[in-house]
Amino acid sequence: MTRTAWYSPGRLRTRIAAASGWRLALILLTGGALSALAMAPVFAWPILIPTLAVLLWTVDGARRRPKPLRAAFVRGFLFGFGYFLAGMFWLAYAFINRGPEYIPLIPIAVPALAALLAAFWGGAMAAYALLAQRSEWRVLVFAVCIAVFEWLRGHMFGGLPWNLPAYAWPAGGAISQTASWFGVYGLTLLTILTLVSPAVAVGPVFNLKRTMPAMGGIAILLIMFTFGALRLQQPDPGLEPGVRFRIVQSALTQREKWSEDGALLARDRYLALTASPGLEEVTHVLWPEGALPIYMLEDGATLSLIGEIFADDQVLMAGISRRVVGQEDETYFNSLAVLRYHSGTPRIVGLYDKVLLAPFGESIPFSGLLSAIGFADFARLQYTPGAGPFVMDLPGAPPVMPLICYEGIFPGFVRAGAPRPAWLFNLSNDAWFGETSGPRQHVNQARYRSIETGLPMIRSASRGVSGVIDAFGRMPVAIPPGSDGVQDVDLPRPVAAPLYAFWGDWPFWIISGFVIAGIILQRRKVVGRYLKIPALNR
């Protein structure tokens, strides 16, 4: 065999499909880890073309194994484990920031979460092995299976739709506007389909028929880009009159905030930043999630100090920790408090308790197991979820829907809070994750909520990316991570509700349902053999 033949694309595909043992595991783990480069802040989406090709080829090889479904699941799991471990490694910083006694949890919690998420990719590949036909158009089944299982990942067990393939496209760009029609799950399907389609064109000899999916993928990309570019040419809806926000961002780290004198340090820092020149021109002051490490509503001294710098009718919107003391126990909430000041005295005019709690940060999975192995204190640190999302009426500003931290990554969460708000307020504490990719992934995902809903967003994130997001997901004002200061901004107006705001995920499910139903009918004998349904084996 010549050296040229060994490196030919067809030969390479054959060798990858036939790989087994540790070589197969290394190929898939590496391919999954490299795929994480497609996410923020790198956005190297072309890397998905070869990595998805590797996944497709290895799973096609699994279909020729004695136990194809199990082999396909293992391949999908290994790829997904590499992807989620590399893409979410920054979760380890949350344990480090809690204190050195929690560091031993890192090799347990982070791989365990990656394995749980990877199981959905394993399920997707098992479904593909069961359903896919042998033609080059099996890439459509491949894309639908991944997209459906990504939807399940975003909804089952509380859901964690982090780093969906759709997020390979920077929010606010042309292709990201497709989410205004089909949401991020529909965009995930189209992303996988277009980027994996060149894989089936690879063979020992050129075959025009095998290039058809790739040409179709190019056409889809051009359509998405053209549609997005046209959408971004819409007239600017303008600004809301009489509304001026001051976004306050402190550069305090979690260790500084939770040090012995951290409560006073944080309070004095936020008061000084809030009182920066120009406060008299501001109608609303925005503090991020968990700005102060105290129960602020119970601290009369802090509330009075705020009142000394606020003019009458100015409003503070602050992320706070809140507790409710009962007869036998105490209940804790991660909340947004809206305080309106008059003559230095605050009045609570709005209160929202976070509904979707972050695992290991606000709710503790496997708390019984953690208590049994010596982490009982950590397992007790849990918040209680709020009653549900809702639209909050504000004095001096249009109605708003709050999204506290983690809630901003959930597609469809905003649609649950009818009637339609005029803007979104995403407050977060990204200081937990240090100078990693985590805060940048977070803001990119949050910006997609504006694309899906046609609503502007104001974002205040400790040591994250704060600023203004318009109704198309663009960010004309951005405060970079780690900055210490204030930014006075105007509120953009919303645009007409896009189709996703009415349809939700129904178009995605209709398309996926047609594909799956068609394949089941086409391959009814194969399905009958696996499910042992005699009628399908005739």
C-alpha positions, 0 to 999 in steps of 0.5 A: 500500500502506498503512503498516499493511499493510507492518507486518502479520505476514503481510507481514513474513514474506513480506519476510523470506522473500524477502530476499537478499544483504547484507540476508539476511545481516544479518537472519540474523547479527543473529537468531543473535546475539540468540538468544545472549541466551537462554543464561546469565546472561540466560536471555531464552528468549522471544527465541528465538520471533522469532529462530527464526521468522526462521530458519524463514521464510528457510529456507522461502524458500530452498526455492523457490530454484533450489538449495534445499539450498545456499541453506538451508545458507547461511541456517542457517550465517549464523544459527549463526555469529551465534549462536556468535560472540555466545555464545562471544566470551569465548573471546578472553579465554583468548588475552589471558590467555596473553599479548599475543603470542597476541592475534593468534590471536583473529581467527583462532581464535574466528571459525573455531570459530564457523564450525565449529559453525555448519556444523552449523546449516547442515546442519540447515537443508539437511536440513529443506529436503530433508525438510519437507512444506508443512503447518504441522506442518513445525515438527516436522521443523525441531525434529528436524533441529536437535536431531539436528545438535546431537547430532552437534555434541556428538559429532563431532570430539571434540564441543563441546555448548556452548550447546545450545538446552535450556540456555535453561532455567535448571538447577534450574527446573521445565522443566529437569527434563525432562532427567531423562527425555530428556536435554538433546538431547530437551529441545533438540528440545522447546524448538525445537518449542515456541518455533518453532511460533507462526511458522507461525501467521503469515499474510496472514489468520487460519487456525485450522489454522495455530494448531494447532502453537502450541497444541500447543507451549503444551500441551507447555510446560505438561506439562513445567512441571507434571512439573518442578514435581512432581519438585521437590516430592520429599522432600529425600534428606538429607545424608551423615553424617560428610562435611564438605567445604571448598571453597577458592576463590582470586580470583587471576587467570591473570596473577597466577598465572603472573607471576614470583612467581605460584607462591609467591603462589598456594601461600601464598594456598591454604595460608592459605585452607585453614588458615582457622578450622574446618579441624578439622571438615572431612574433605576439602579441595577445590582447583579445577583447576590451583590451583597453577602447579607440578607439585605432586606433584614439589614436596616443599616444598609437600606438606610445608607442606600436611601442617603444617596437615592433621590425620591422615586429612584428605584433599586433592582438588586439581586439578594439572598432572602430567607423566610423564618418559620416556626420550625425551619428557615426557607432560603430564596435567591431573589430579585428585590425592587425597592423604591425610595422616598425621603430615604425610606425604601418600599418593596414594590417587586419581589421575584424568587428564582425558579430554576436552581443551578445544580451544585450551586443552589440545589444539591444533587445526590445530597444524601450521598454527599452527606454520607461521605462527609459533606453534610454542610455542603449538602444543606446549602440549598435554596427553595425554588420560586412559584414560577416566572412572571412579568413584573410591573415596575414604577417608571419603566415598562414591564419586565421579566426577570431571569436570574443567572441560570434561568437565562439559558432556558429556551421557552422560559420567557414564553411561560411568563405571559403576558409579553414583557417589554424587556428582560433583566438578566442578573447573574453572579459569574464571579464563581467561575473566574476568568474562564470561558464559562461567563462568556458562554453564559452571555452568548446563550442569554443573548439568544433569548432576545433573538427568540422573543424580540425583546431587549435585555439588560444584563448585570453580572458580577465579573461577567459580561454586563451591558445592553442587548437589543432585540436581535441579540446584538450587544451595543454596550458591553462591560467586560468581565472583571471590570469595576465601575458603572455604565448608564444606559438607555432601554431599547424598545422591543420589536414585533414578536418573532414567529418563535414567540408564537410557535415555540418548539412546535415547528422543530417537533413537526419536522423531527416527527416527519423525519422519524415517522418516515424512517420508521415506515421505511425501515419497519422490518429493522424496527420490528426485529429490534422491538420484536413486533411480528406485524412489522416483520412480514 
